[in-house]
Amino acid sequence: MARGDTDADRAITEIYTHHYGGFVRLATLLVRDQSVAEEVVQDAFVELHKRWRKLRDTHAAVSYVRTSVVHRSRSVGRRRAVAARHQDDRPIDAPSAEHGALQAVAGQAVVAALRTLPVRQREALVLRYYADLSEGDIADVMGISRGAVKSHTSRGMTALRARLEEWS
């Protein structure tokens, strides 16, 4: 790491330490959501770090971040406005609200049943059906053979069905 990088990291860390809270409060007032505001501020600091060498006056870095926070907050507002305008552009044959609620309840039951399974079975099922991985990929991720993946998946499905039938 070059000396300039270390100085930049130190300077940015100092700015972050002293001004992060204020920037988050500013962004929260603009976007009305603290978690989104935190993302906006973090993105502004990432951009500051990328552009540090291009800053003509490094003493103006706080102003740079503040301006970046305001601009990014505006972008969030514009994206929300576009999404709100197109919210009613759903297809006519969209499922009913009741259908969505029933699916959510069913999904919660599946998640609850998954939690009761042994770890390996749960991992195999989640990787297969939620992450949509192949048996080979699951074997690599779990560090087991493809045959073991098939076994864990089969046993997990059997146990999952049994749990869901018990609860029905």
C-alpha positions in Angstrom: 0.0 0.0 0.0 1.4 3.4 -1.0 1.9 6.1 1.6 -0.7 8.2 -0.1 -3.3 5.4 0.3 -2.5 5.2 4.0 -2.9 9.0 4.4 -6.2 8.9 2.5 -7.5 6.0 4.6 -6.6 7.8 7.7 -8.2 11.1 6.5 -11.4 9.3 5.4 -11.6 7.3 8.6 -11.4 10.6 10.6 -14.1 12.2 8.5 -16.3 9.1 8.8 -15.8 9.0 12.6 -16.7 12.6 13.1 -19.4 13.1 10.5 -21.1 9.7 9.9 -23.9 10.3 12.4 -24.8 13.7 11.1 -24.8 12.5 7.5 -27.1 9.7 8.4 -29.5 12.1 10.2 -29.4 14.3 7.1 -30.1 11.4 4.8 -32.8 10.1 7.1 -34.7 13.4 6.9 -34.4 13.3 3.1 -35.4 9.7 2.5 -37.5 9.0 5.6 -35.9 5.6 6.2 -32.9 5.1 8.4 -31.6 1.9 6.8 -31.8 3.4 3.3 -30.1 6.6 4.8 -27.2 4.5 6.1 -26.8 2.9 2.7 -26.8 6.3 1.0 -24.1 7.6 3.4 -22.0 4.4 3.1 -22.2 4.7 -0.7 -21.1 8.4 -0.5 -18.0 7.4 1.6 -17.2 4.6 -0.9 -17.3 7.2 -3.7 -15.1 9.6 -1.6 -12.5 6.9 -1.2 -12.6 6.1 -4.9 -12.1 9.8 -5.9 -9.8 10.9 -3.1 -6.8 11.4 -5.4 -8.9 13.5 -7.7 -10.0 16.0 -5.0 -8.3 19.3 -5.6 -8.9 20.4 -2.0 -8.9 17.5 0.5 -10.2 19.9 3.1 -13.4 20.1 1.1 -14.0 16.3 1.5 -16.7 16.8 4.1 -18.6 19.1 1.7 -18.1 16.5 -1.0 -19.7 13.8 1.1 -22.5 16.0 2.2 -23.3 16.9 -1.5 -23.0 13.3 -2.4 -25.5 12.3 0.3 -28.0 14.9 -0.9 -27.7 13.8 -4.5 -28.0 10.2 -3.6 -31.0 10.9 -1.4 -32.6 12.7 -4.4 -32.0 9.6 -6.5 -33.7 7.4 -3.9 -36.7 9.8 -4.0 -36.8 9.7 -7.8 -36.7 5.9 -7.9 -39.5 5.8 -5.3 -41.6 8.2 -7.4 -41.1 6.1 -10.5 -42.0 2.9 -8.6 -45.1 4.6 -7.1 -46.3 5.8 -10.6 -46.0 2.2 -12.0 -47.3 0.5 -9.0 -50.7 -0.1 -10.6 -49.2 -1.5 -13.8 -49.8 -5.1 -12.5 -51.2 -7.6 -15.0 -55.0 -8.0 -14.9 -54.7 -11.7 -14.0 -52.5 -11.0 -10.9 -53.1 -13.3 -8.0 -55.5 -12.0 -5.3 -54.3 -10.6 -2.0 -55.7 -13.7 -0.3 -53.5 -15.9 -2.5 -50.5 -13.9 -1.5 -51.4 -14.2 2.2 -51.9 -17.9 1.9 -48.6 -18.3 0.2 -46.9 -16.3 3.0 -48.4 -18.5 5.6 -47.4 -21.6 3.8 -43.9 -20.2 3.4 -43.7 -19.5 7.1 -44.8 -23.1 7.8 -42.1 -24.4 5.5 -39.4 -22.3 7.1 -40.6 -23.4 10.6 -40.5 -27.0 9.5 -37.0 -26.5 7.9 -35.7 -25.3 11.3 -36.6 -28.7 12.9 -34.5 -30.7 10.4 -30.9 -31.8 11.1 -28.4 -29.2 9.9 -27.1 -31.2 6.8 -30.6 -32.0 5.6 -31.7 -28.3 6.0 -28.5 -27.1 4.2 -29.1 -29.5 1.3 -32.7 -28.5 0.9 -32.1 -24.8 1.2 -29.2 -24.9 -1.3 -31.3 -27.0 -3.7 -34.7 -25.4 -3.6 -34.0 -21.8 -2.4 -30.5 -21.2 -3.9 -31.4 -23.4 -7.0 -28.0 -25.1 -7.0 -27.2 -28.3 -8.8 -26.2 -31.5 -6.9 -22.6 -30.9 -7.9 -22.6 -27.4 -6.7 -24.2 -28.4 -3.4 -21.6 -31.1 -3.0 -18.9 -28.5 -3.5 -20.5 -26.0 -1.1 -21.1 -28.6 1.6 -17.8 -30.5 1.1 -19.6 -33.8 0.6 -20.1 -36.3 -2.2 -23.0 -36.0 -4.7 -24.4 -39.2 -3.3 -24.5 -37.7 0.2 -26.3 -34.7 -1.3 -28.9 -37.0 -2.8 -29.3 -38.8 0.5 -29.6 -35.6 2.6 -32.0 -34.1 0.2 -34.2 -37.2 0.1 -34.3 -37.7 3.8 -34.8 -33.9 4.3 -37.8 -33.9 2.0 -39.3 -37.0 3.7 -38.9 -35.4 7.1 -40.2 -32.0 5.9 -43.4 -33.6 4.4 -44.0 -35.4 7.7 -43.6 -32.2 9.8 -45.9 -30.3 7.5 -48.5 -33.0 7.5 -48.3 -33.1 11.4 -49.0 -29.4 11.5 -51.9 -29.5 9.0 
